[in-house]
């Protein structure tokens, strides 16, 4: 069965430098375009990484939304510096999809430039102060996040991390944010777990605004 994951893979492959289409242009080829039509894709959500993707999908699921069925393709770009490439493939100069996204404050210039080059609106980007993990930790509070870490069996790793001299004296929120990035795959797993632990009124404004805009 054709699904959004197949289309997302086709986009990511081309963005990573796949072969040009049959007409020689550096865009999505016929099969990928056909997939977009078949799936009814109307909006692409550009995210910096896989942990952001996990968080967005988790919040959508909590709210009973099937983004793929709504024609929304959520894309993890592997870094903000790729936004120009993805925006060019998917936005007004490519497939003509509406573009939106989520980024960190320090990466906002990459999004602004990339969307501008693709002829897309820049006002549809939602911005986290540091990153989405920091937003989620701040929303939940450090004690609650530590409870989740313990429930996930990561307490010993967390205690070892806290004993390292480089982290002494830092606020717990900063320590937790750094801890989530110390092992491959941990940020992705906790991106989902932290969203699932939020109360309805705790959802960080950038994440809440993004989903509401779709």
Helices and strands as residue ranges (DSSP letters): H 4-15, H 30-39, E 43-47, H 50-62, E 72-76, G 80-82, H 83-90, E 98-104, G 105-107, H 108-117, E 125-128, H 132-140, H 142-151, H 155-162, G 165-167, H 172-180, H 186-197, G 200-202, H 205-213
